[in-house]
Amino acid sequence: MKKIVFLLFVLLSVHLSASELKLPPVLTPDTKASDSLPEGKFVRTGLTIQIAILLDSSNSMDGLIRQAKEQIWNIVNEVSRANKNDQNVTMQIALYEYGKSTLPMQTGYIQMLSPLTNDLDFLSEKLFGLRTRGGSEYAGAVIDKATKDLYWSTHRDDLRIIIIAGNEGFNQGHVDYREAIAKAKEKGIIVNTIFCGSYQNGISLGWKDGAEAGGGKYMNIDSDRRVVYIPTPYDDRIIILNGQLNQTYIGYGREGRQHKERQLLEDSNNRQLSMGSYVNRSVSKASRQYKTESWDAISSYESGNKAVAKELKASNPAFSGKSEAEINQIITKASEERKKIKSEIQTLEKKRRAYIQKHKPSSTETFGDRIIKEIKGQMKGNGFSFR
């Protein structure tokens, strides 16, 4: 009986045709991503770390953008392991681009791509939609915008971080970076800087001074270096489990179908970018940071929405002929299946992480590696620990 119920759930879950269930194509410059931003207002639900990533998207930064795409899931996975006073961490990430000539001049060539959010599929969509083009890079202005426009936590136990990356003079533009960073510090925000080039050149262009003013860390990377993928004996099984995990998501409400399609599309984007990115994303989807309550019936039910069966029946045509009791039975079985899949992925990830630690190069200088190293240090300095 259990097998029959779960099979029925799989057939109904997304109300997509067989062709739609295939991995969709990677985003191209002509693919139009969603223009609407997630709700950015901060509602604290527990211990929180907020990270705003400000990326130079001018002509020479293709390598930086690629590294960010490949390693965003590494960052999520490492932060997922953090806790403080036995409290698990909720992570929010914001994304800005700056320095591209196609951005409005009146804004200082700056665009918020994502507010502080835990909608990781939306964040991935925006990263994969990034394209570079020549322009003027105003570090002070983008720090100022991120400080003013984002909804930062004011709780003393939470951690607030800005990470800005680029390769031009840090003092360009109409906003003095020292004044912008001083305002960030007033809100308890740490400002870290990443210069894409030599260490000494970054110092001469003001990037080290910016980090020191912001109470953060100055870093430099080779933005053209390719991210090293270390294959492990556990990757293939994690990928298979990710496909099974996808089948446990049931879109409901006005945007349920759109979010489900985005989930599959971002799997495809990451898979086509690199195997390492795809495996890391699969791991992230099994972590507590992957939040889907707003569109997935199972997550909504697990978070306490007992009316989700009624909402699903009304919004998802595949369930219109089912009774609420039947729908609740499908939801319950899907929830049980999801927990088993996530548990197995998490077990495999522990083994995978140990394998990578044993085989990784002695030093790395890419975007995600440097961020993970430094923000883990900053988190530990603020009372966080890692499992």
C-alpha atoms as a printed R data frame, in Angstrom:
    type eleno elety resid chain resno       x      y       z
1   ATOM     1    CA   MET     A     1   0.000  0.000   0.000
2   ATOM     2    CA   LYS     A     2   2.860  2.398   0.874
3   ATOM     3    CA   LYS     A     3   4.455  1.836  -2.537
4   ATOM     4    CA   ILE     A     4   1.150  2.502  -4.302
5   ATOM     5    CA   VAL     A     5   0.595  5.762  -2.421
6   ATOM     6    CA   PHE     A     6   4.115  6.987  -3.118
7   ATOM     7    CA   LEU     A     7   3.848  6.081  -6.808
8   ATOM     8    CA   LEU     A     8   0.635  8.081  -6.985
9   ATOM     9    CA   PHE     A     9   2.425 10.976  -5.288
10  ATOM    10    CA   VAL     A    10   5.263 10.893  -7.828
11  ATOM    11    CA   LEU     A    11   2.823 10.955 -10.732
12  ATOM    12    CA   LEU     A    12   0.887 13.889  -9.297
13  ATOM    13    CA   SER     A    13   3.599 15.911  -7.611
14  ATOM    14    CA   VAL     A    14   4.411 18.542 -10.185
15  ATOM    15    CA   HIS     A    15   1.672 18.009 -12.802
16  ATOM    16    CA   LEU     A    16   4.359 18.220 -15.499
17  ATOM    17    CA   SER     A    17   4.430 16.133 -18.643
18  ATOM    18    CA   ALA     A    18   7.170 13.550 -19.191
19  ATOM    19    CA   SER     A    19   9.042 15.921 -21.501
20  ATOM    20    CA   GLU     A    20   8.932 18.680 -18.887
21  ATOM    21    CA   LEU     A    21  10.555 16.419 -16.318
22  ATOM    22    CA   LYS     A    22  13.751 16.245 -18.380
23  ATOM    23    CA   LEU     A    23  16.584 18.510 -17.362
24  ATOM    24    CA   PRO     A    24  15.869 21.901 -18.971
25  ATOM    25    CA   PRO     A    25  18.490 23.883 -20.888
26  ATOM    26    CA   VAL     A    26  20.973 26.208 -19.256
27  ATOM    27    CA   LEU     A    27  20.080 29.904 -19.106
28  ATOM    28    CA   THR     A    28  21.291 31.909 -22.087
29  ATOM    29    CA   PRO     A    29  21.596 35.685 -22.464
30  ATOM    30    CA   ASP     A    30  18.172 35.681 -24.146
31  ATOM    31    CA   THR     A    31  16.462 33.700 -21.400
32  ATOM    32    CA   LYS     A    32  14.289 35.999 -19.330
33  ATOM    33    CA   ALA     A    33  14.522 35.272 -15.637
34  ATOM    34    CA   SER     A    34  11.874 36.349 -13.150
35  ATOM    35    CA   ASP     A    35  11.910 40.106 -12.554
36  ATOM    36    CA   SER     A    36  10.177 40.002  -9.173
37  ATOM    37    CA   LEU     A    37  12.368 39.973  -6.065
38  ATOM    38    CA   PRO     A    38  11.541 37.825  -3.038
39  ATOM    39    CA   GLU     A    39  10.217 39.617   0.022
40  ATOM    40    CA   GLY     A    40  13.244 41.199   1.622
41  ATOM    41    CA   LYS     A    41  11.887 42.353   4.977
42  ATOM    42    CA   PHE     A    42  13.688 40.597   7.830
43  ATOM    43    CA   VAL     A    43  11.640 38.445  10.175
44  ATOM    44    CA   ARG     A    44  13.925 36.757  12.670
45  ATOM    45    CA   THR     A    45  13.174 33.084  13.276
46  ATOM    46    CA   GLY     A    46  16.377 32.290  15.158
47  ATOM    47    CA   LEU     A    47  20.114 32.654  14.978
48  ATOM    48    CA   THR     A    48  20.930 34.276  11.617
49  ATOM    49    CA   ILE     A    49  23.942 35.018   9.466
50  ATOM    50    CA   GLN     A    50  23.426 37.546   6.673
51  ATOM    51    CA   ILE     A    51  25.888 37.865   3.793
52  ATOM    52    CA   ALA     A    52  25.682 40.451   1.018
53  ATOM    53    CA   ILE     A    53  27.875 39.608  -1.980
54  ATOM    54    CA   LEU     A    54  28.786 42.571  -4.215
55  ATOM    55    CA   LEU     A    55  30.270 41.477  -7.542
56  ATOM    56    CA   ASP     A    56  32.043 43.618 -10.116
57  ATOM    57    CA   SER     A    57  30.350 42.702 -13.422
58  ATOM    58    CA   SER     A    58  32.533 44.780 -15.731
59  ATOM    59    CA   ASN     A    59  34.249 43.243 -18.763
60  ATOM    60    CA   SER     A    60  37.217 41.591 -17.087
61  ATOM    61    CA   MET     A    61  35.216 39.783 -14.409
62  ATOM    62    CA   ASP     A    62  33.918 36.701 -16.247
63  ATOM    63    CA   GLY     A    63  36.226 34.498 -14.205
64  ATOM    64    CA   LEU     A    64  34.999 35.990 -10.927
65  ATOM    65    CA   ILE     A    65  31.367 35.425 -11.910
66  ATOM    66    CA   ARG     A    66  32.088 31.819 -12.854
67  ATOM    67    CA   GLN     A    67  33.833 31.163  -9.550
68  ATOM    68    CA   ALA     A    68  30.874 32.660  -7.673
69  ATOM    69    CA   LYS     A    69  28.428 30.434  -9.558
70  ATOM    70    CA   GLU     A    70  30.477 27.315  -8.905
71  ATOM    71    CA   GLN     A    71  31.181 27.967  -5.239
72  ATOM    72    CA   ILE     A    72  28.050 29.568  -3.824
73  ATOM    73    CA   TRP     A    73  26.879 26.097  -2.733
74  ATOM    74    CA   ASN     A    74  30.183 25.434  -0.943
75  ATOM    75    CA   ILE     A    75  29.560 28.585   1.086
76  ATOM    76    CA   VAL     A    76  25.985 27.521   1.903
77  ATOM    77    CA   ASN     A    77  27.101 24.032   2.919
78  ATOM    78    CA   GLU     A    78  29.827 25.278   5.251
79  ATOM    79    CA   VAL     A    79  27.537 27.793   6.959
80  ATOM    80    CA   SER     A    80  24.911 25.050   7.356
81  ATOM    81    CA   ARG     A    81  27.312 23.283   9.701
82  ATOM    82    CA   ALA     A    82  27.460 26.251  12.083
83  ATOM    83    CA   ASN     A    83  25.723 26.678  15.419
84  ATOM    84    CA   LYS     A    84  25.944 28.923  18.432
85  ATOM    85    CA   ASN     A    85  24.853 27.973  21.931
86  ATOM    86    CA   ASP     A    86  23.333 24.816  20.415
87  ATOM    87    CA   GLN     A    87  21.209 26.892  18.029
88  ATOM    88    CA   ASN     A    88  21.302 26.093  14.322
89  ATOM    89    CA   VAL     A    89  21.967 28.923  11.888
90  ATOM    90    CA   THR     A    90  19.587 30.397   9.340
91  ATOM    91    CA   MET     A    91  21.432 31.903   6.384
92  ATOM    92    CA   GLN     A    92  20.367 34.800   4.172
93  ATOM    93    CA   ILE     A    93  22.299 35.916   1.101
94  ATOM    94    CA   ALA     A    94  21.941 39.105  -0.946
95  ATOM    95    CA   LEU     A    95  23.485 39.732  -4.351
96  ATOM    96    CA   TYR     A    96  24.473 42.985  -6.053
97  ATOM    97    CA   GLU     A    97  26.280 43.648  -9.293
98  ATOM    98    CA   TYR     A    98  28.130 46.872  -9.961
99  ATOM    99    CA   GLY     A    99  30.354 48.411 -12.618
100 ATOM   100    CA   LYS     A   100  28.497 47.373 -15.793
101 ATOM   101    CA   SER     A   101  27.825 50.057 -18.378
102 ATOM   102    CA   THR     A   102  24.310 48.770 -19.111
103 ATOM   103    CA   LEU     A   103  23.253 49.489 -15.514
104 ATOM   104    CA   PRO     A   104  21.638 52.908 -14.838
105 ATOM   105    CA   MET     A   105  24.199 55.680 -14.509
106 ATOM   106    CA   GLN     A   106  21.998 57.493 -11.963
107 ATOM   107    CA   THR     A   107  22.299 54.549  -9.567
108 ATOM   108    CA   GLY     A   108  26.076 54.479  -9.872
109 ATOM   109    CA   TYR     A   109  25.980 51.475 -12.217
110 ATOM   110    CA   ILE     A   110  24.574 49.328  -9.404
111 ATOM   111    CA   GLN     A   111  21.772 46.777  -9.339
112 ATOM   112    CA   MET     A   112  20.334 44.686  -6.523
113 ATOM   113    CA   LEU     A   113  19.842 41.218  -7.980
114 ATOM   114    CA   SER     A   114  18.540 39.674  -4.769
115 ATOM   115    CA   PRO     A   115  17.681 41.059  -1.336
116 ATOM   116    CA   LEU     A   116  18.754 39.140   1.745
117 ATOM   117    CA   THR     A   117  16.894 35.889   1.196
118 ATOM   118    CA   ASN     A   118  16.937 32.158   1.870
119 ATOM   119    CA   ASP     A   119  15.377 31.451  -1.546
120 ATOM   120    CA   LEU     A   120  18.474 29.724  -2.905
121 ATOM   121    CA   ASP     A   121  16.900 28.820  -6.259
122 ATOM   122    CA   PHE     A   122  16.158 32.496  -6.878
123 ATOM   123    CA   LEU     A   123  19.717 33.402  -5.912
124 ATOM   124    CA   SER     A   124  21.093 30.766  -8.294
125 ATOM   125    CA   GLU     A   125  18.866 32.061 -11.097
126 ATOM   126    CA   LYS     A   126  20.233 35.567 -10.643
127 ATOM   127    CA   LEU     A   127  23.837 34.385 -10.548
128 ATOM   128    CA   PHE     A   128  23.397 32.407 -13.754
129 ATOM   129    CA   GLY     A   129  21.755 35.398 -15.397
130 ATOM   130    CA   LEU     A   130  24.796 37.609 -14.741
131 ATOM   131    CA   ARG     A   131  26.611 38.937 -17.816
132 ATOM   132    CA   THR     A   132  29.667 41.191 -17.837
133 ATOM   133    CA   ARG     A   133  30.192 44.411 -19.752
134 ATOM   134    CA   GLY     A   134  32.542 47.394 -19.488
135 ATOM   135    CA   GLY     A   135  31.748 50.213 -17.097
136 ATOM   136    CA   SER     A   136  32.754 52.190 -14.017
137 ATOM   137    CA   GLU     A   137  33.231 50.406 -10.696
138 ATOM   138    CA   TYR     A   138  32.160 52.426  -7.652
139 ATOM   139    CA   ALA     A   139  32.917 50.374  -4.541
140 ATOM   140    CA   GLY     A   140  31.854 53.039  -2.061
141 ATOM   141    CA   ALA     A   141  28.485 53.486  -3.750
142 ATOM   142    CA   VAL     A   142  27.597 49.784  -3.818
143 ATOM   143    CA   ILE     A   143  28.602 49.312  -0.159
144 ATOM   144    CA   ASP     A   144  26.437 52.304   0.701
145 ATOM   145    CA   LYS     A   145  23.471 50.865  -1.240
146 ATOM   146    CA   ALA     A   146  23.768 47.450   0.386
147 ATOM   147    CA   THR     A   147  24.002 49.021   3.833
148 ATOM   148    CA   LYS     A   148  20.962 51.267   3.336
149 ATOM   149    CA   ASP     A   149  18.656 49.124   1.211
150 ATOM   150    CA   LEU     A   150  18.922 45.677   2.777
151 ATOM   151    CA   TYR     A   151  16.973 44.627   5.863
152 ATOM   152    CA   TRP     A   152  19.779 43.849   8.288
153 ATOM   153    CA   SER     A   153  19.179 42.090  11.592
154 ATOM   154    CA   THR     A   154  19.740 44.157  14.729
155 ATOM   155    CA   HIS     A   155  19.996 41.149  17.063
156 ATOM   156    CA   ARG     A   156  23.288 40.999  18.934
157 ATOM   157    CA   ASP     A   157  23.763 37.253  18.366
158 ATOM   158    CA   ASP     A   158  23.393 37.494  14.583
159 ATOM   159    CA   LEU     A   159  26.253 38.094  12.163
160 ATOM   160    CA   ARG     A   160  26.163 40.629   9.313
161 ATOM   161    CA   ILE     A   161  28.767 40.508   6.539
162 ATOM   162    CA   ILE     A   162  29.426 42.349   3.275
163 ATOM   163    CA   ILE     A   163  31.819 40.802   0.754
164 ATOM   164    CA   ILE     A   164  32.827 43.016  -2.167
165 ATOM   165    CA   ALA     A   165  34.931 41.720  -5.063
166 ATOM   166    CA   GLY     A   166  36.472 43.592  -7.996
167 ATOM   167    CA   ASN     A   167  39.690 44.710  -9.663
168 ATOM   168    CA   GLU     A   168  39.656 48.502 -10.019
169 ATOM   169    CA   GLY     A   169  40.497 51.372  -7.670
170 ATOM   170    CA   PHE     A   170  38.483 51.162  -4.457
171 ATOM   171    CA   ASN     A   171  38.145 54.937  -4.187
172 ATOM   172    CA   GLN     A   172  36.272 55.575  -7.450
173 ATOM   173    CA   GLY     A   173  32.867 57.231  -7.649
174 ATOM   174    CA   HIS     A   174  30.913 59.925  -5.853
175 ATOM   175    CA   VAL     A   175  30.579 58.061  -2.517
176 ATOM   176    CA   ASP     A   176  33.632 58.009  -0.257
177 ATOM   177    CA   TYR     A   177  34.177 54.369   0.656
178 ATOM   178    CA   ARG     A   178  35.330 55.370   4.160
179 ATOM   179    CA   GLU     A   179  32.015 57.067   4.849
180 ATOM   180    CA   ALA     A   180  30.057 54.140   3.390
181 ATOM   181    CA   ILE     A   181  31.984 51.633   5.492
182 ATOM   182    CA   ALA     A   182  31.561 53.761   8.623
183 ATOM   183    CA   LYS     A   183  27.770 53.556   8.126
184 ATOM   184    CA   ALA     A   184  28.027 49.798   7.703
185 ATOM   185    CA   LYS     A   185  29.985 49.490  10.945
186 ATOM   186    CA   GLU     A   186  27.288 51.476  12.750
187 ATOM   187    CA   LYS     A   187  24.912 48.632  11.833
188 ATOM   188    CA   GLY     A   188  27.368 46.021  13.031
189 ATOM   189    CA   ILE     A   189  28.255 44.920   9.485
190 ATOM   190    CA   ILE     A   190  31.721 43.496   8.780
191 ATOM   191    CA   VAL     A   191  33.099 44.539   5.382
192 ATOM   192    CA   ASN     A   192  35.463 42.104   3.633
193 ATOM   193    CA   THR     A   193  37.203 42.889   0.342
194 ATOM   194    CA   ILE     A   194  38.424 40.579  -2.429
195 ATOM   195    CA   PHE     A   195  40.769 41.996  -5.047
196 ATOM   196    CA   CYS     A   196  40.977 40.095  -8.319
197 ATOM   197    CA   GLY     A   197  44.678 40.444  -8.990
198 ATOM   198    CA   SER     A   198  47.993 40.558  -7.172
199 ATOM   199    CA   TYR     A   199  48.089 41.144  -3.417
200 ATOM   200    CA   GLN     A   200  50.289 44.247  -3.656
201 ATOM   201    CA   ASN     A   201  48.259 45.793  -6.471
202 ATOM   202    CA   GLY     A   202  45.121 45.438  -4.388
203 ATOM   203    CA   ILE     A   203  46.824 47.228  -1.523
204 ATOM   204    CA   SER     A   204  47.886 50.101  -3.780
205 ATOM   205    CA   LEU     A   205  44.333 50.425  -5.107
206 ATOM   206    CA   GLY     A   206  42.809 50.732  -1.624
207 ATOM   207    CA   TRP     A   207  41.218 47.298  -1.126
208 ATOM   208    CA   LYS     A   208  43.188 46.479   2.012
209 ATOM   209    CA   ASP     A   209  42.389 49.867   3.496
210 ATOM   210    CA   GLY     A   210  38.686 49.229   2.850
211 ATOM   211    CA   ALA     A   211  38.763 45.900   4.668
212 ATOM   212    CA   GLU     A   212  40.662 47.315   7.628
213 ATOM   213    CA   ALA     A   213  38.190 50.195   7.888
214 ATOM   214    CA   GLY     A   214  35.330 47.686   7.848
215 ATOM   215    CA   GLY     A   215  36.758 45.407  10.513
216 ATOM   216    CA   GLY     A   216  37.059 42.676   7.899
217 ATOM   217    CA   LYS     A   217  39.646 40.804   5.903
218 ATOM   218    CA   TYR     A   218  41.467 41.837   2.750
219 ATOM   219    CA   MET     A   219  41.852 38.957   0.292
220 ATOM   220    CA   ASN     A   220  43.143 38.587  -3.225
221 ATOM   221    CA   ILE     A   221  42.348 35.865  -5.770
222 ATOM   222    CA   ASP     A   222  43.243 34.845  -9.283
223 ATOM   223    CA   SER     A   223  39.797 35.267 -10.819
224 ATOM   224    CA   ASP     A   224  40.834 33.392 -13.969
225 ATOM   225    CA   ARG     A   225  41.780 30.243 -12.076
226 ATOM   226    CA   ARG     A   226  39.429 27.324 -12.628
227 ATOM   227    CA   VAL     A   227  37.797 25.788  -9.593
228 ATOM   228    CA   VAL     A   228  39.271 22.366  -8.849
229 ATOM   229    CA   TYR     A   229  36.700 19.577  -8.726
230 ATOM   230    CA   ILE     A   230  37.732 16.641  -6.568
231 ATOM   231    CA   PRO     A   231  35.560 13.662  -7.545
232 ATOM   232    CA   THR     A   232  34.639 11.348  -4.680
233 ATOM   233    CA   PRO     A   233  33.147  7.835  -4.490
234 ATOM   234    CA   TYR     A   234  29.934  9.373  -3.134
235 ATOM   235    CA   ASP     A   235  29.079 11.867  -5.893
236 ATOM   236    CA   ASP     A   236  27.092  9.566  -8.177
237 ATOM   237    CA   ARG     A   237  24.835  8.389  -5.363
238 ATOM   238    CA   ILE     A   238  24.232 11.969  -4.191
239 ATOM   239    CA   ILE     A   239  23.171 12.929  -7.720
240 ATOM   240    CA   ILE     A   240  20.741 10.002  -7.903
241 ATOM   241    CA   LEU     A   241  19.286 10.974  -4.533
242 ATOM   242    CA   ASN     A   242  18.911 14.575  -5.698
243 ATOM   243    CA   GLY     A   243  16.685 13.374  -8.545
244 ATOM   244    CA   GLN     A   244  14.581 11.426  -6.057
245 ATOM   245    CA   LEU     A   245  14.459 14.437  -3.756
246 ATOM   246    CA   ASN     A   246  13.067 16.595  -6.558
247 ATOM   247    CA   GLN     A   247  10.116 14.229  -6.868
248 ATOM   248    CA   THR     A   248   9.082 15.026  -3.306
249 ATOM   249    CA   TYR     A   249   8.340 18.687  -4.097
250 ATOM   250    CA   ILE     A   250   4.724 19.575  -4.874
251 ATOM   251    CA   GLY     A   251   4.092 23.100  -6.109
252 ATOM   252    CA   TYR     A   252   0.999 24.857  -4.772
253 ATOM   253    CA   GLY     A   253  -0.426 28.359  -4.723
254 ATOM   254    CA   ARG     A   254  -0.079 31.015  -7.413
255 ATOM   255    CA   GLU     A   255   3.650 30.528  -7.934
256 ATOM   256    CA   GLY     A   256   4.068 26.845  -7.120
257 ATOM   257    CA   ARG     A   257   4.591 25.728 -10.705
258 ATOM   258    CA   GLN     A   258   7.010 28.581 -11.445
259 ATOM   259    CA   HIS     A   259   9.148 27.735  -8.409
260 ATOM   260    CA   LYS     A   260   9.175 24.038  -9.241
261 ATOM   261    CA   GLU     A   261  10.345 24.808 -12.771
262 ATOM   262    CA   ARG     A   262  13.035 27.102 -11.344
263 ATOM   263    CA   GLN     A   263  14.225 24.312  -9.073
264 ATOM   264    CA   LEU     A   264  14.745 21.984 -12.041
265 ATOM   265    CA   LEU     A   265  16.266 24.719 -14.182
266 ATOM   266    CA   GLU     A   266  18.848 25.610 -11.529
267 ATOM   267    CA   ASP     A   267  19.760 21.945 -11.197
268 ATOM   268    CA   SER     A   268  20.394 21.946 -14.935
269 ATOM   269    CA   ASN     A   269  22.355 25.205 -14.873
270 ATOM   270    CA   ASN     A   270  24.660 23.891 -12.178
271 ATOM   271    CA   ARG     A   271  25.041 20.507 -13.824
272 ATOM   272    CA   GLN     A   272  26.091 22.092 -17.102
273 ATOM   273    CA   LEU     A   273  28.503 24.460 -15.342
274 ATOM   274    CA   SER     A   274  30.449 21.731 -13.527
275 ATOM   275    CA   MET     A   275  29.965 18.430 -11.747
276 ATOM   276    CA   GLY     A   276  31.345 19.926  -8.534
277 ATOM   277    CA   SER     A   277  28.761 22.698  -8.594
278 ATOM   278    CA   TYR     A   278  25.955 20.202  -9.232
279 ATOM   279    CA   VAL     A   279  26.969 17.882  -6.383
280 ATOM   280    CA   ASN     A   280  27.365 20.793  -3.961
281 ATOM   281    CA   ARG     A   281  23.942 22.130  -4.913
282 ATOM   282    CA   SER     A   282  22.452 18.675  -4.349
283 ATOM   283    CA   VAL     A   283  23.973 18.663  -0.867
284 ATOM   284    CA   SER     A   284  22.608 22.160  -0.178
285 ATOM   285    CA   LYS     A   285  19.096 21.011  -1.061
286 ATOM   286    CA   ALA     A   286  19.326 18.419   1.705
287 ATOM   287    CA   SER     A   287  20.375 21.051   4.254
288 ATOM   288    CA   ARG     A   288  18.263 23.192   6.555
289 ATOM   289    CA   GLN     A   289  19.181 26.246   4.466
290 ATOM   290    CA   TYR     A   290  17.079 25.162   1.488
291 ATOM   291    CA   LYS     A   291  13.731 26.820   2.281
292 ATOM   292    CA   THR     A   292  10.656 26.083   0.141
293 ATOM   293    CA   GLU     A   293   7.679 26.650   2.466
294 ATOM   294    CA   SER     A   294   6.276 29.426   0.294
295 ATOM   295    CA   TRP     A   295   5.632 27.169  -2.702
296 ATOM   296    CA   ASP     A   296   6.086 23.502  -1.766
297 ATOM   297    CA   ALA     A   297   3.148 21.734  -0.116
298 ATOM   298    CA   ILE     A   298   5.341 19.286   1.811
299 ATOM   299    CA   SER     A   299   7.543 21.960   3.404
300 ATOM   300    CA   SER     A   300   4.497 24.079   4.154
301 ATOM   301    CA   TYR     A   301   2.786 21.144   5.856
302 ATOM   302    CA   GLU     A   302   5.910 20.341   7.876
303 ATOM   303    CA   SER     A   303   6.112 23.967   9.049
304 ATOM   304    CA   GLY     A   304   2.582 23.753  10.469
305 ATOM   305    CA   ASN     A   305   0.220 24.685   7.625
306 ATOM   306    CA   LYS     A   306  -2.564 22.157   8.178
307 ATOM   307    CA   ALA     A   307  -4.715 23.789   5.477
308 ATOM   308    CA   VAL     A   308  -2.220 23.004   2.735
309 ATOM   309    CA   ALA     A   309  -4.305 20.102   1.364
310 ATOM   310    CA   LYS     A   310  -7.189 22.487   0.709
311 ATOM   311    CA   GLU     A   311  -4.849 25.017  -0.899
312 ATOM   312    CA   LEU     A   312  -3.204 22.324  -3.018
313 ATOM   313    CA   LYS     A   313  -6.563 21.028  -4.197
314 ATOM   314    CA   ALA     A   314  -7.558 24.549  -5.250
315 ATOM   315    CA   SER     A   315  -4.308 25.531  -6.987
316 ATOM   316    CA   ASN     A   316  -2.830 22.363  -8.485
317 ATOM   317    CA   PRO     A   317  -5.034 20.741 -11.181
318 ATOM   318    CA   ALA     A   318  -3.453 17.337 -10.593
319 ATOM   319    CA   PHE     A   319  -5.136 17.227  -7.178
320 ATOM   320    CA   SER     A   320  -8.541 18.675  -8.067
321 ATOM   321    CA   GLY     A   321 -10.208 15.271  -8.078
322 ATOM   322    CA   LYS     A   322  -8.732 14.153  -4.774
323 ATOM   323    CA   SER     A   323 -10.271 14.456  -1.334
324 ATOM   324    CA   GLU     A   324  -8.353 16.382   1.330
325 ATOM   325    CA   ALA     A   325  -7.847 13.125   3.221
326 ATOM   326    CA   GLU     A   326  -6.255 11.522   0.165
327 ATOM   327    CA   ILE     A   327  -4.049 14.566  -0.390
328 ATOM   328    CA   ASN     A   328  -2.941 14.570   3.244
329 ATOM   329    CA   GLN     A   329  -1.986 10.902   2.906
330 ATOM   330    CA   ILE     A   330   0.124 11.686  -0.170
331 ATOM   331    CA   ILE     A   331   1.763 14.635   1.634
332 ATOM   332    CA   THR     A   332   2.575 12.524   4.684
333 ATOM   333    CA   LYS     A   333   4.184  9.759   2.619
334 ATOM   334    CA   ALA     A   334   6.161 12.295   0.581
335 ATOM   335    CA   SER     A   335   7.385 13.938   3.789
336 ATOM   336    CA   GLU     A   336   8.590 10.596   5.133
337 ATOM   337    CA   GLU     A   337  10.344  9.821   1.858
338 ATOM   338    CA   ARG     A   338  12.028 13.234   1.794
339 ATOM   339    CA   LYS     A   339  13.389 12.810   5.305
340 ATOM   340    CA   LYS     A   340  14.944  9.468   4.371
341 ATOM   341    CA   ILE     A   341  16.529 10.901   1.217
342 ATOM   342    CA   LYS     A   342  17.918 13.944   3.028
343 ATOM   343    CA   SER     A   343  19.316 11.788   5.796
344 ATOM   344    CA   GLU     A   344  21.178  9.613   3.308
345 ATOM   345    CA   ILE     A   345  22.569 12.652   1.459
346 ATOM   346    CA   GLN     A   346  23.763 14.154   4.742
347 ATOM   347    CA   THR     A   347  25.477 10.896   5.706
348 ATOM   348    CA   LEU     A   348  27.200 10.712   2.325
349 ATOM   349    CA   GLU     A   349  28.234 14.354   2.568
350 ATOM   350    CA   LYS     A   350  30.141 13.728   5.795
351 ATOM   351    CA   LYS     A   351  32.123 11.002   4.046
352 ATOM   352    CA   ARG     A   352  32.540 13.183   0.962
353 ATOM   353    CA   ARG     A   353  33.836 16.124   2.992
354 ATOM   354    CA   ALA     A   354  36.415 13.903   4.716
355 ATOM   355    CA   TYR     A   355  37.535 12.522   1.340
356 ATOM   356    CA   ILE     A   356  37.935 16.026  -0.118
357 ATOM   357    CA   GLN     A   357  39.906 17.210   2.917
358 ATOM   358    CA   LYS     A   358  42.321 14.344   2.391
359 ATOM   359    CA   HIS     A   359  42.801 14.975  -1.339
360 ATOM   360    CA   LYS     A   360  42.450 18.730  -1.757
361 ATOM   361    CA   PRO     A   361  45.407 20.922  -2.823
362 ATOM   362    CA   SER     A   362  47.394 22.492  -0.008
363 ATOM   363    CA   SER     A   363  46.366 26.018  -1.025
364 ATOM   364    CA   THR     A   364  43.564 27.494  -3.101
365 ATOM   365    CA   GLU     A   365  42.928 31.074  -4.168
366 ATOM   366    CA   THR     A   366  39.445 31.045  -5.655
367 ATOM   367    CA   PHE     A   367  36.436 33.109  -4.591
368 ATOM   368    CA   GLY     A   368  34.569 30.534  -2.513
369 ATOM   369    CA   ASP     A   369  37.667 29.076  -0.855
370 ATOM   370    CA   ARG     A   370  38.787 32.450   0.455
371 ATOM   371    CA   ILE     A   371  35.320 33.441   1.607
372 ATOM   372    CA   ILE     A   372  34.780 30.184   3.478
373 ATOM   373    CA   LYS     A   373  38.131 30.460   5.229
374 ATOM   374    CA   GLU     A   374  37.673 34.049   6.339
375 ATOM   375    CA   ILE     A   375  33.986 34.093   7.294
376 ATOM   376    CA   LYS     A   376  34.422 30.880   9.279
377 ATOM   377    CA   GLY     A   377  37.131 32.697  11.200
378 ATOM   378    CA   GLN     A   378  34.840 35.672  11.735
379 ATOM   379    CA   MET     A   379  32.008 33.395  12.826
380 ATOM   380    CA   LYS     A   380  34.242 31.606  15.323
381 ATOM   381    CA   GLY     A   381  35.344 34.998  16.643
382 ATOM   382    CA   ASN     A   382  31.689 35.778  17.283
383 ATOM   383    CA   GLY     A   383  30.950 32.610  19.232
384 ATOM   384    CA   PHE     A   384  29.945 30.233  16.406
385 ATOM   385    CA   SER     A   385  31.218 26.688  16.142
386 ATOM   386    CA   PHE     A   386  31.083 24.074  13.378
387 ATOM   387    CA   ARG     A   387  29.952 20.465  13.486
